[in-house]
């Protein structure tokens, strides 16, 4: 029988640094600080000041406000890419026994703090270095990740997203953000339905098109999905209608080709469809070297590893530009992302630190 997650958490105490209490304190204090996308400054300042106590060097805020730190000075780099921002809302912050409630506890400060503690405790061999990035803006325009991508050429990257202690994520869907819009100078509705109606009809046509491509029998990463983000309209004087759409792209879908088709749908309705932003889906091979060592570390912990390919989109898709071994890992139940029930089991968080430390050391050891 393997060790339970609780036993693994206690294994942290076998190290002089850090202690279980220190690891818990870091996450609890960080979750207590609000950090909605665009207002991450306080959380970033706290984390940057705390990192030296967890073994990190040269902690700083970069040009866009993300926290960056390092350990080691070798040529081969492993990037631990987490994000510090959160969406609005969530439950009231509190700690009930071993359960931490609060926005960001799962998505994604739990994984980020696991990076801090595990990365700070890892023995970094000669020729290697670790870089920690707590990116801002992941829940928005990903400005933090977009800034750092051109600045690094890592040998491997772990992305901090909740997968559960035993889960290793190897893929995410892509997306299109579209704005459907129309306006006119004003016409009586008895003769013209108007831009509010035509915008809604064009958005409906696009969503039906997406739905028609879906096959419920396929894995989620191979299934498209569409939803309305927001909409507004005016039916007095100068009339206008706007509908913002989020289309999730399946593996293999070309963002440009899909956007072009949706623009043509808008033209047939006499409305404008504008592509705001896009990202293709990305899936790494199940035998990716980093995914493999994470699975081995999960198995060493007495758990059964699970390979996951998710329906959301993350900075994982941007980090694909590095074309290096990559996987996403972190504690927490991703079903709680962005919900009013967001909370994390602190014992699961501690167990993930042990697993991540094992995987990082194994990866560097196997590539002398």
Secondary structure, DSSP 8 states (H G I E B T S, - for coil): ----HHHHHHHGGGSSSS-HHHHHHHHHHHHHS--BTT--HHHHHHHHHHGGGGT-EEEEE-TTS-EEEEEE--SEEEEEEEE--B-S-----EEETTEEESTTTTTTHHHHHHHHHHHHHS---TTEEEEEEEES-TTTT-HHHHHHHTT---SEEEEE----TTEEEEEE-EEEEEEEEEEES---TTT---HHHHHHHHHHHHHHHHHHT--TTS-GGG--EEEEEEEEEE-SSSEEEEEEEEEEE-TT--HHHHHHHHHHHHHHHT-EEEEEEEE--EE--TT-HHHHHHHHHHHHTT---EEEEESS--HHHHHGGG-SEEEEE-SS-GGGTTSTT-EEEHHHHHHHHHHHHHHHHHHHHT--
